[in-house]
Amino acid sequence: MMSQQSTLTIERMCTVAQVSRAVFYRFLEPRPTVEEDMEVRSQVQRVALENKRRCGHRRIKKELQRKGVVVSRERVLQIMREDNLLCLRKRRFRAPTTDSNHQLKVYLNLARSLTLTGINQLWVADITYIRLQTEFVFLAVILDAFSRLVVGWALDRGMTTALTLRALKQAITQRQPQPGLVHHSDRGVQYASAEYVAVLKQHHILPSMSRAGNPYDNATCESFLCTLKVEEIYANEYRDLEHLWANLEDFIERYYNRRRLHSALNYRSPEEFEQDWLAASASSTLSSAAILSFPGHGEIYQRNGEQPAGHSPTHCLDESPAGYSWTGCSPAEPACASPAKEIMPRKESLE
């Protein structure tokens, strides 16, 4: 005679025992031994301490996967909580670093219209302050927007044009960019100064500036500065400028550029991302120039100069928007010297 127990389904037994089916199946799975559990814990501790408790559990899980360690995100988070390895998070007060109240020339925001396809197409720059025990100092940084790599930085006690120029010259020396690179910043007097703009034009770099009071136009650089503050600045106390310099050099050059996994780069470091891109572009015949596009003008500015059927030519088809050519976004002579005067006769001729 078949027992009643053998006729019960798993779902019915879980209902009687008041447990979920997930708990039941988890109970049947072989549990890791003490040695295996200690090995995973040791790996989590090692990665967290190597990164000086800067990383969260998601980034640590990705780094463990790259090392061949299979572990769930929840398990990593549990170990970090139990061992007090959660990343340090502190917030400090903010002070403005942008002085846009000047009469210097403000340039068009080209960064909003760029679709990046490679490195050295768009650089983003910004300044932030750092509080020491007895003074404030200022850090100027320049990032490649495509790879998030810090290509230039400078530290000084004054928020001057000389500070930003040192970061710019370092970036130019290290990267040797081709003409047509776009340099994007806020409207601060340091970036709008004649000395700074002269260096940009000397190397055929196109200046670009954010809209007034809109930090989202330079979100890539703002994100890096937030990472720098949270993972390095707020987690340490610095004696003086020299002490800060040594720590920044270690964080930027050895950790952020080379080791820190970036979620926007599919959990690769900026340096690794650039190496992968260079390897892929070496075997590809596609152009690496950035694409300059304007919202609502996709049908007007055609690469081949073709016009959709039934479309009224309200713009000269051979004219590049804002006076820039498609190839590398380098300056070009517009085909229509006076677009407003040329457009109207063409429209009247069609009517």
Summary of the structure (lengths in Angstrom):
residues: 351
radius of gyration: 27.6
end to end distance: 95.0
largest distance: 99.7
contacts: 970
relative contact order: 0.11
helix: 45%
strand: 12%
